Each structure stands twice: as structure tokens, then as C-alpha cells.
Amino acid sequence: MTTRLESPLKREVLIKGEPYRLTISPLGLHLARKGRRKGYELSWLDFVNGDAALARALSASVVDGPRSPAVAAERAQQAREEKEAAKEEEVKS
């Protein structure tokens, strides 16, 4: 006999040596880096509707999901450099 899932169940998993938190709830799955709120979500409805719906939901989740710390740092550095270049251009004109 199985137990009905009525409240979130949280477990920690290691992915490539990084700790992640997997939350299984009555609404679906949520995977996020430990200590973070933003992550990847997949509703049960998307999961059971078939491969097309699953692929679409996973694709959207990956696009909207969190960035790795290295990518986030790189993009922040690029933004700073672009901002400095814009200021220099403004001073020249």
C-alpha cells in the first residue's frame, strides 16, 4: 500500500559534486541548488501528458532556470565592462 503525498518531501542530491535540493510535492517536482530558491520545476500534469509536453516543459524550465555560478560571474563581468565602455563613450561625445 502506498502513502498519499500530502506535503512536500525534500531530499538532498549531489549532481557533479554540487549539492541540490529535490522537493517532491503534490504539485510536481522542484530541483534547486542548495541554499537557492530558483531552480527547475516540472508539474505532474506536464510529466504525465506525454513526451511532447515533457520536452516543452523541460525546455522552458532550463531556459528559465538558474545559471551556474561561473556563468553568472562571467555575465556580470561582461555587464560591468559594457557599462564602463558606455560611460567612456558618453564622456568622449
Distance bins in CASP14 RR format, pairs under 12 A and 6 or more apart:
PFRMAT RR
TARGET T0000
AUTHOR 0000-0000-0000
RMODE 2
METHOD distances of the structure
MODEL  1
3 9 0 0 0 0 0 1 0 0 0 0 0
4 26 0 0 0 0 1 0 0 0 0 0 0
5 23 0 0 0 0 0 1 0 0 0 0 0
5 24 1 0 0 1 0 0 0 0 0 0 0
5 25 1 0 0 1 0 0 0 0 0 0 0
5 26 1 0 1 0 0 0 0 0 0 0 0
5 27 0 0 0 0 1 0 0 0 0 0 0
5 28 0 0 0 0 1 0 0 0 0 0 0
5 29 0 0 0 0 0 1 0 0 0 0 0
5 44 0 0 0 0 1 0 0 0 0 0 0
6 24 0 0 0 0 0 1 0 0 0 0 0
6 25 0 0 0 0 1 0 0 0 0 0 0
6 26 1 0 0 1 0 0 0 0 0 0 0
6 27 0 0 0 0 0 1 0 0 0 0 0
7 23 0 0 0 0 0 1 0 0 0 0 0
7 24 0 0 0 0 0 1 0 0 0 0 0
7 25 1 0 0 1 0 0 0 0 0 0 0
7 26 1 0 0 1 0 0 0 0 0 0 0
7 27 0 0 0 0 0 1 0 0 0 0 0
8 21 0 0 0 0 0 1 0 0 0 0 0
8 22 0 0 0 0 0 1 0 0 0 0 0
8 23 1 0 1 0 0 0 0 0 0 0 0
8 24 1 0 0 1 0 0 0 0 0 0 0
8 25 1 0 1 0 0 0 0 0 0 0 0
8 26 0 0 0 0 1 0 0 0 0 0 0
8 27 0 0 0 0 1 0 0 0 0 0 0
8 28 0 0 0 0 1 0 0 0 0 0 0
8 29 0 0 0 0 0 1 0 0 0 0 0
8 30 0 0 0 0 1 0 0 0 0 0 0
9 21 0 0 0 0 0 1 0 0 0 0 0
9 22 0 0 0 0 1 0 0 0 0 0 0
9 23 1 0 0 1 0 0 0 0 0 0 0
9 24 1 0 1 0 0 0 0 0 0 0 0
9 25 1 0 0 1 0 0 0 0 0 0 0
9 26 0 0 0 0 0 1 0 0 0 0 0
9 28 0 0 0 0 0 1 0 0 0 0 0
9 29 0 0 0 0 0 1 0 0 0 0 0
9 30 0 0 0 0 0 1 0 0 0 0 0
10 20 0 0 0 0 0 1 0 0 0 0 0
10 21 1 0 1 0 0 0 0 0 0 0 0
10 22 1 0 0 1 0 0 0 0 0 0 0
10 23 1 0 1 0 0 0 0 0 0 0 0
10 24 1 0 0 1 0 0 0 0 0 0 0
10 25 0 0 0 0 1 0 0 0 0 0 0
10 29 0 0 0 0 0 1 0 0 0 0 0
10 30 0 0 0 0 1 0 0 0 0 0 0
10 31 0 0 0 0 0 1 0 0 0 0 0
10 32 0 0 0 0 0 1 0 0 0 0 0
10 34 0 0 0 0 0 1 0 0 0 0 0
10 35 0 0 0 0 0 1 0 0 0 0 0
11 19 0 0 0 0 0 1 0 0 0 0 0
11 20 0 0 0 0 1 0 0 0 0 0 0
11 21 1 0 0 1 0 0 0 0 0 0 0
11 22 1 0 1 0 0 0 0 0 0 0 0
11 23 0 0 0 0 1 0 0 0 0 0 0
11 24 1 0 0 1 0 0 0 0 0 0 0
11 29 0 0 0 0 0 1 0 0 0 0 0
11 30 0 0 0 0 0 1 0 0 0 0 0
11 31 0 0 0 0 0 1 0 0 0 0 0
11 34 0 0 0 0 0 1 0 0 0 0 0
12 18 0 0 0 0 0 1 0 0 0 0 0
12 19 1 0 1 0 0 0 0 0 0 0 0
12 20 1 0 0 1 0 0 0 0 0 0 0
12 21 1 0 1 0 0 0 0 0 0 0 0
12 22 1 0 0 1 0 0 0 0 0 0 0
12 23 0 0 0 0 0 1 0 0 0 0 0
12 31 0 0 0 0 0 1 0 0 0 0 0
12 32 0 0 0 0 0 1 0 0 0 0 0
12 33 0 0 0 0 0 1 0 0 0 0 0
12 34 1 0 0 1 0 0 0 0 0 0 0
12 35 0 0 0 0 0 1 0 0 0 0 0
13 19 1 0 0 1 0 0 0 0 0 0 0
13 20 1 0 1 0 0 0 0 0 0 0 0
13 21 1 0 0 1 0 0 0 0 0 0 0
13 22 1 0 1 0 0 0 0 0 0 0 0
13 23 0 0 0 0 0 1 0 0 0 0 0
13 24 0 0 0 0 0 1 0 0 0 0 0
13 29 0 0 0 0 0 1 0 0 0 0 0
13 31 0 0 0 0 1 0 0 0 0 0 0
13 32 0 0 0 0 0 1 0 0 0 0 0
13 33 0 0 0 0 0 1 0 0 0 0 0
13 34 0 0 0 0 1 0 0 0 0 0 0
14 20 1 0 0 1 0 0 0 0 0 0 0
14 21 0 0 0 0 0 1 0 0 0 0 0
14 22 0 0 0 0 0 1 0 0 0 0 0
14 33 0 0 0 0 0 1 0 0 0 0 0
14 34 0 0 0 0 1 0 0 0 0 0 0
15 21 0 0 0 0 0 1 0 0 0 0 0
15 22 0 0 0 0 1 0 0 0 0 0 0
15 31 0 0 0 0 1 0 0 0 0 0 0
15 32 0 0 0 0 0 1 0 0 0 0 0
15 33 0 0 0 0 1 0 0 0 0 0 0
15 34 0 0 0 0 0 1 0 0 0 0 0
15 40 0 0 0 0 0 1 0 0 0 0 0
15 68 0 0 0 0 0 1 0 0 0 0 0
16 33 0 0 0 0 0 1 0 0 0 0 0
16 68 0 0 0 0 1 0 0 0 0 0 0
17 33 0 0 0 0 0 1 0 0 0 0 0
17 34 0 0 0 0 0 1 0 0 0 0 0
18 31 0 0 0 0 0 1 0 0 0 0 0
18 32 0 0 0 0 0 1 0 0 0 0 0
18 33 1 0 0 1 0 0 0 0 0 0 0
18 34 1 0 0 1 0 0 0 0 0 0 0
18 35 0 0 0 0 0 1 0 0 0 0 0
18 36 0 0 0 0 0 1 0 0 0 0 0
18 66 0 0 0 0 0 1 0 0 0 0 0
18 68 0 0 0 0 1 0 0 0 0 0 0
18 69 0 0 0 0 1 0 0 0 0 0 0
18 70 0 0 0 0 0 1 0 0 0 0 0
19 31 0 0 0 0 0 1 0 0 0 0 0
19 32 0 0 0 0 0 1 0 0 0 0 0
19 33 1 0 0 1 0 0 0 0 0 0 0
19 34 1 0 1 0 0 0 0 0 0 0 0
19 35 0 0 0 0 1 0 0 0 0 0 0
19 36 0 0 0 0 0 1 0 0 0 0 0
20 29 0 0 0 0 0 1 0 0 0 0 0
20 30 0 0 0 0 0 1 0 0 0 0 0
20 31 1 0 1 0 0 0 0 0 0 0 0
20 32 1 0 0 1 0 0 0 0 0 0 0
20 33 1 0 1 0 0 0 0 0 0 0 0
20 34 1 0 0 1 0 0 0 0 0 0 0
20 35 0 0 0 0 1 0 0 0 0 0 0
20 36 0 0 0 0 1 0 0 0 0 0 0
20 39 0 0 0 0 1 0 0 0 0 0 0
20 40 0 0 0 0 1 0 0 0 0 0 0
20 66 0 0 0 0 0 1 0 0 0 0 0
20 68 0 0 0 0 0 1 0 0 0 0 0
21 29 0 0 0 0 0 1 0 0 0 0 0
21 30 0 0 0 0 1 0 0 0 0 0 0
21 31 1 0 0 1 0 0 0 0 0 0 0
21 32 1 0 1 0 0 0 0 0 0 0 0
21 33 1 0 0 1 0 0 0 0 0 0 0
21 34 1 0 1 0 0 0 0 0 0 0 0
21 35 1 0 0 1 0 0 0 0 0 0 0
21 36 0 0 0 0 1 0 0 0 0 0 0
21 37 0 0 0 0 0 1 0 0 0 0 0
21 38 0 0 0 0 0 1 0 0 0 0 0
21 39 0 0 0 0 1 0 0 0 0 0 0
21 40 0 0 0 0 0 1 0 0 0 0 0
22 28 0 0 0 0 0 1 0 0 0 0 0
22 29 1 0 0 1 0 0 0 0 0 0 0
22 30 1 0 0 1 0 0 0 0 0 0 0
22 31 1 0 1 0 0 0 0 0 0 0 0
22 32 0 0 0 0 1 0 0 0 0 0 0
22 33 0 0 0 0 0 1 0 0 0 0 0
22 34 0 0 0 0 0 1 0 0 0 0 0
22 39 0 0 0 0 0 1 0 0 0 0 0
22 40 0 0 0 0 1 0 0 0 0 0 0
22 41 0 0 0 0 0 1 0 0 0 0 0
22 42 0 0 0 0 0 1 0 0 0 0 0
23 29 1 0 0 1 0 0 0 0 0 0 0
23 30 1 0 1 0 0 0 0 0 0 0 0
23 31 1 0 0 1 0 0 0 0 0 0 0
23 32 1 0 0 1 0 0 0 0 0 0 0
23 34 0 0 0 0 0 1 0 0 0 0 0
23 37 0 0 0 0 0 1 0 0 0 0 0
23 39 0 0 0 0 0 1 0 0 0 0 0
23 40 0 0 0 0 0 1 0 0 0 0 0
23 41 0 0 0 0 1 0 0 0 0 0 0
23 42 0 0 0 0 0 1 0 0 0 0 0
24 30 0 0 0 0 1 0 0 0 0 0 0
24 31 0 0 0 0 1 0 0 0 0 0 0
24 41 0 0 0 0 0 1 0 0 0 0 0
24 42 0 0 0 0 0 1 0 0 0 0 0
24 44 0 0 0 0 1 0 0 0 0 0 0
24 47 0 0 0 0 0 1 0 0 0 0 0
25 41 0 0 0 0 1 0 0 0 0 0 0
25 42 0 0 0 0 0 1 0 0 0 0 0
25 43 0 0 0 0 1 0 0 0 0 0 0
25 44 0 0 0 0 1 0 0 0 0 0 0
26 43 0 0 0 0 0 1 0 0 0 0 0
26 44 1 0 0 1 0 0 0 0 0 0 0
26 45 0 0 0 0 0 1 0 0 0 0 0
27 41 0 0 0 0 1 0 0 0 0 0 0
27 42 0 0 0 0 1 0 0 0 0 0 0
27 43 1 0 0 1 0 0 0 0 0 0 0
27 44 1 0 0 1 0 0 0 0 0 0 0
27 45 0 0 0 0 1 0 0 0 0 0 0
27 46 0 0 0 0 0 1 0 0 0 0 0
27 47 0 0 0 0 0 1 0 0 0 0 0
28 40 0 0 0 0 0 1 0 0 0 0 0
28 41 1 0 0 1 0 0 0 0 0 0 0
28 42 1 0 0 1 0 0 0 0 0 0 0
28 43 1 0 1 0 0 0 0 0 0 0 0
28 44 1 0 1 0 0 0 0 0 0 0 0
28 45 0 0 0 0 1 0 0 0 0 0 0
28 46 0 0 0 0 1 0 0 0 0 0 0
28 47 1 0 0 1 0 0 0 0 0 0 0
28 48 0 0 0 0 0 1 0 0 0 0 0
28 57 0 0 0 0 0 1 0 0 0 0 0
28 61 0 0 0 0 0 1 0 0 0 0 0
29 39 0 0 0 0 0 1 0 0 0 0 0
29 40 0 0 0 0 1 0 0 0 0 0 0
29 41 1 0 0 1 0 0 0 0 0 0 0
29 42 1 0 1 0 0 0 0 0 0 0 0
29 43 0 0 0 0 1 0 0 0 0 0 0
29 44 0 0 0 0 1 0 0 0 0 0 0
29 45 0 0 0 0 0 1 0 0 0 0 0
29 46 0 0 0 0 1 0 0 0 0 0 0
29 47 1 0 0 1 0 0 0 0 0 0 0
29 54 0 0 0 0 0 1 0 0 0 0 0
29 57 0 0 0 0 0 1 0 0 0 0 0
29 58 0 0 0 0 0 1 0 0 0 0 0
29 61 0 0 0 0 1 0 0 0 0 0 0
30 36 0 0 0 0 0 1 0 0 0 0 0
30 37 0 0 0 0 1 0 0 0 0 0 0
30 38 0 0 0 0 1 0 0 0 0 0 0
30 39 1 0 0 1 0 0 0 0 0 0 0
30 40 1 0 0 1 0 0 0 0 0 0 0
30 41 1 0 1 0 0 0 0 0 0 0 0
30 42 0 0 0 0 1 0 0 0 0 0 0
30 43 0 0 0 0 1 0 0 0 0 0 0
30 44 0 0 0 0 0 1 0 0 0 0 0
30 61 0 0 0 0 1 0 0 0 0 0 0
30 65 0 0 0 0 0 1 0 0 0 0 0
30 66 0 0 0 0 0 1 0 0 0 0 0
31 37 0 0 0 0 0 1 0 0 0 0 0
31 38 0 0 0 0 0 1 0 0 0 0 0
31 39 1 0 0 1 0 0 0 0 0 0 0
31 40 1 0 1 0 0 0 0 0 0 0 0
31 41 1 0 0 1 0 0 0 0 0 0 0
31 42 0 0 0 0 1 0 0 0 0 0 0
31 58 0 0 0 0 0 1 0 0 0 0 0
31 61 0 0 0 0 1 0 0 0 0 0 0
31 62 0 0 0 0 0 1 0 0 0 0 0
31 65 0 0 0 0 1 0 0 0 0 0 0
31 66 0 0 0 0 1 0 0 0 0 0 0
32 38 1 0 0 1 0 0 0 0 0 0 0
32 39 1 1 0 0 0 0 0 0 0 0 0
32 40 1 0 0 1 0 0 0 0 0 0 0
32 41 0 0 0 0 1 0 0 0 0 0 0
32 61 0 0 0 0 0 1 0 0 0 0 0
32 65 0 0 0 0 1 0 0 0 0 0 0
32 66 1 0 0 1 0 0 0 0 0 0 0
33 39 1 0 0 1 0 0 0 0 0 0 0
33 40 0 0 0 0 0 1 0 0 0 0 0
33 65 0 0 0 0 0 1 0 0 0 0 0
33 66 1 0 0 1 0 0 0 0 0 0 0
33 67 0 0 0 0 0 1 0 0 0 0 0
33 68 0 0 0 0 1 0 0 0 0 0 0
33 69 0 0 0 0 1 0 0 0 0 0 0
33 72 0 0 0 0 0 1 0 0 0 0 0
34 66 0 0 0 0 0 1 0 0 0 0 0
35 66 0 0 0 0 0 1 0 0 0 0 0
36 65 0 0 0 0 0 1 0 0 0 0 0
36 66 1 0 0 1 0 0 0 0 0 0 0
36 67 0 0 0 0 0 1 0 0 0 0 0
36 68 0 0 0 0 0 1 0 0 0 0 0
36 69 0 0 0 0 0 1 0 0 0 0 0
36 72 0 0 0 0 0 1 0 0 0 0 0
37 65 0 0 0 0 0 1 0 0 0 0 0
37 66 0 0 0 0 1 0 0 0 0 0 0
38 61 0 0 0 0 0 1 0 0 0 0 0
38 64 0 0 0 0 1 0 0 0 0 0 0
38 65 1 0 0 1 0 0 0 0 0 0 0
38 66 1 0 1 0 0 0 0 0 0 0 0
38 67 0 0 0 0 1 0 0 0 0 0 0
38 72 0 0 0 0 0 1 0 0 0 0 0
39 61 1 0 0 1 0 0 0 0 0 0 0
39 62 0 0 0 0 1 0 0 0 0 0 0
39 63 0 0 0 0 0 1 0 0 0 0 0
39 64 0 0 0 0 1 0 0 0 0 0 0
39 65 1 0 1 0 0 0 0 0 0 0 0
39 66 1 0 1 0 0 0 0 0 0 0 0
39 67 0 0 0 0 0 1 0 0 0 0 0
39 68 0 0 0 0 0 1 0 0 0 0 0
40 46 0 0 0 0 0 1 0 0 0 0 0
40 57 0 0 0 0 1 0 0 0 0 0 0
40 58 0 0 0 0 1 0 0 0 0 0 0
40 59 0 0 0 0 0 1 0 0 0 0 0
40 60 0 0 0 0 1 0 0 0 0 0 0
40 61 1 0 1 0 0 0 0 0 0 0 0
40 62 1 0 0 1 0 0 0 0 0 0 0
40 63 0 0 0 0 0 1 0 0 0 0 0
40 64 0 0 0 0 1 0 0 0 0 0 0
40 65 1 0 1 0 0 0 0 0 0 0 0
40 66 0 0 0 0 1 0 0 0 0 0 0
41 47 0 0 0 0 0 1 0 0 0 0 0
41 57 0 0 0 0 1 0 0 0 0 0 0
41 58 0 0 0 0 0 1 0 0 0 0 0
41 60 0 0 0 0 1 0 0 0 0 0 0
41 61 1 0 1 0 0 0 0 0 0 0 0
41 62 0 0 0 0 0 1 0 0 0 0 0
41 64 0 0 0 0 1 0 0 0 0 0 0
41 65 0 0 0 0 1 0 0 0 0 0 0
41 66 0 0 0 0 0 1 0 0 0 0 0
42 48 0 0 0 0 0 1 0 0 0 0 0
42 49 0 0 0 0 0 1 0 0 0 0 0
42 53 0 0 0 0 0 1 0 0 0 0 0
42 54 1 0 0 1 0 0 0 0 0 0 0
42 55 0 0 0 0 0 1 0 0 0 0 0
42 56 0 0 0 0 0 1 0 0 0 0 0
42 57 1 0 1 0 0 0 0 0 0 0 0
42 58 1 0 0 1 0 0 0 0 0 0 0
42 59 0 0 0 0 0 1 0 0 0 0 0
42 60 0 0 0 0 1 0 0 0 0 0 0
42 61 1 0 0 1 0 0 0 0 0 0 0
42 62 0 0 0 0 0 1 0 0 0 0 0
42 64 0 0 0 0 0 1 0 0 0 0 0
42 65 0 0 0 0 0 1 0 0 0 0 0
43 49 0 0 0 0 1 0 0 0 0 0 0
43 53 0 0 0 0 1 0 0 0 0 0 0
43 54 0 0 0 0 0 1 0 0 0 0 0
43 56 0 0 0 0 0 1 0 0 0 0 0
43 57 1 0 0 1 0 0 0 0 0 0 0
43 58 0 0 0 0 0 1 0 0 0 0 0
43 60 0 0 0 0 0 1 0 0 0 0 0
43 61 0 0 0 0 0 1 0 0 0 0 0
44 50 0 0 0 0 0 1 0 0 0 0 0
44 53 0 0 0 0 0 1 0 0 0 0 0
44 54 0 0 0 0 0 1 0 0 0 0 0
44 57 0 0 0 0 0 1 0 0 0 0 0
45 53 1 0 0 1 0 0 0 0 0 0 0
45 54 0 0 0 0 0 1 0 0 0 0 0
45 57 0 0 0 0 1 0 0 0 0 0 0
46 52 0 0 0 0 0 1 0 0 0 0 0
46 53 1 0 1 0 0 0 0 0 0 0 0
46 54 1 0 0 1 0 0 0 0 0 0 0
46 55 0 0 0 0 1 0 0 0 0 0 0
46 56 1 0 0 1 0 0 0 0 0 0 0
46 57 1 1 0 0 0 0 0 0 0 0 0
46 58 0 0 0 0 1 0 0 0 0 0 0
46 59 0 0 0 0 0 1 0 0 0 0 0
46 60 0 0 0 0 1 0 0 0 0 0 0
46 61 0 0 0 0 1 0 0 0 0 0 0
47 53 0 0 0 0 1 0 0 0 0 0 0
47 54 1 0 0 1 0 0 0 0 0 0 0
47 55 0 0 0 0 0 1 0 0 0 0 0
47 56 0 0 0 0 0 1 0 0 0 0 0
47 57 1 0 0 1 0 0 0 0 0 0 0
47 58 0 0 0 0 1 0 0 0 0 0 0
47 61 0 0 0 0 0 1 0 0 0 0 0
48 54 0 0 0 0 1 0 0 0 0 0 0
48 57 0 0 0 0 0 1 0 0 0 0 0
49 55 0 0 0 0 0 1 0 0 0 0 0
49 56 0 0 0 0 1 0 0 0 0 0 0
49 57 0 0 0 0 1 0 0 0 0 0 0
50 56 0 0 0 0 1 0 0 0 0 0 0
50 57 0 0 0 0 1 0 0 0 0 0 0
50 58 0 0 0 0 0 1 0 0 0 0 0
51 57 0 0 0 0 0 1 0 0 0 0 0
51 58 0 0 0 0 0 1 0 0 0 0 0
52 58 0 0 0 0 0 1 0 0 0 0 0
52 59 0 0 0 0 0 1 0 0 0 0 0
53 59 0 0 0 0 0 1 0 0 0 0 0
53 60 0 0 0 0 0 1 0 0 0 0 0
54 60 0 0 0 0 0 1 0 0 0 0 0
54 61 0 0 0 0 0 1 0 0 0 0 0
55 61 0 0 0 0 0 1 0 0 0 0 0
55 62 0 0 0 0 0 1 0 0 0 0 0
56 62 0 0 0 0 0 1 0 0 0 0 0
56 63 0 0 0 0 0 1 0 0 0 0 0
57 63 0 0 0 0 0 1 0 0 0 0 0
57 64 0 0 0 0 0 1 0 0 0 0 0
58 64 0 0 0 0 0 1 0 0 0 0 0
58 65 0 0 0 0 0 1 0 0 0 0 0
59 65 0 0 0 0 0 1 0 0 0 0 0
65 71 0 0 0 0 0 1 0 0 0 0 0
65 72 0 0 0 0 0 1 0 0 0 0 0
66 72 0 0 0 0 1 0 0 0 0 0 0
67 73 0 0 0 0 1 0 0 0 0 0 0
67 74 0 0 0 0 1 0 0 0 0 0 0
67 75 1 0 0 1 0 0 0 0 0 0 0
67 76 0 0 0 0 0 1 0 0 0 0 0
68 74 0 0 0 0 1 0 0 0 0 0 0
68 75 0 0 0 0 0 1 0 0 0 0 0
69 75 0 0 0 0 0 1 0 0 0 0 0
69 76 0 0 0 0 0 1 0 0 0 0 0
70 76 0 0 0 0 0 1 0 0 0 0 0
70 77 0 0 0 0 0 1 0 0 0 0 0
71 77 0 0 0 0 0 1 0 0 0 0 0
71 78 0 0 0 0 0 1 0 0 0 0 0
72 78 0 0 0 0 0 1 0 0 0 0 0
72 79 0 0 0 0 0 1 0 0 0 0 0
73 79 0 0 0 0 0 1 0 0 0 0 0
73 80 0 0 0 0 0 1 0 0 0 0 0
74 80 0 0 0 0 0 1 0 0 0 0 0
74 81 0 0 0 0 0 1 0 0 0 0 0
75 81 0 0 0 0 0 1 0 0 0 0 0
75 82 0 0 0 0 0 1 0 0 0 0 0
76 82 0 0 0 0 0 1 0 0 0 0 0
76 83 0 0 0 0 0 1 0 0 0 0 0
77 83 0 0 0 0 0 1 0 0 0 0 0
77 84 0 0 0 0 0 1 0 0 0 0 0
78 84 0 0 0 0 0 1 0 0 0 0 0
78 85 0 0 0 0 0 1 0 0 0 0 0
79 85 0 0 0 0 0 1 0 0 0 0 0
79 86 0 0 0 0 0 1 0 0 0 0 0
80 86 0 0 0 0 0 1 0 0 0 0 0
80 87 0 0 0 0 0 1 0 0 0 0 0
81 87 0 0 0 0 0 1 0 0 0 0 0
81 88 0 0 0 0 0 1 0 0 0 0 0
82 88 0 0 0 0 0 1 0 0 0 0 0
82 89 0 0 0 0 0 1 0 0 0 0 0
83 89 0 0 0 0 0 1 0 0 0 0 0
83 90 0 0 0 0 0 1 0 0 0 0 0
84 90 0 0 0 0 0 1 0 0 0 0 0
84 91 0 0 0 0 0 1 0 0 0 0 0
85 91 0 0 0 0 0 1 0 0 0 0 0
85 92 0 0 0 0 0 1 0 0 0 0 0
86 92 0 0 0 0 0 1 0 0 0 0 0
86 93 0 0 0 0 0 1 0 0 0 0 0
87 93 0 0 0 0 0 1 0 0 0 0 0
END
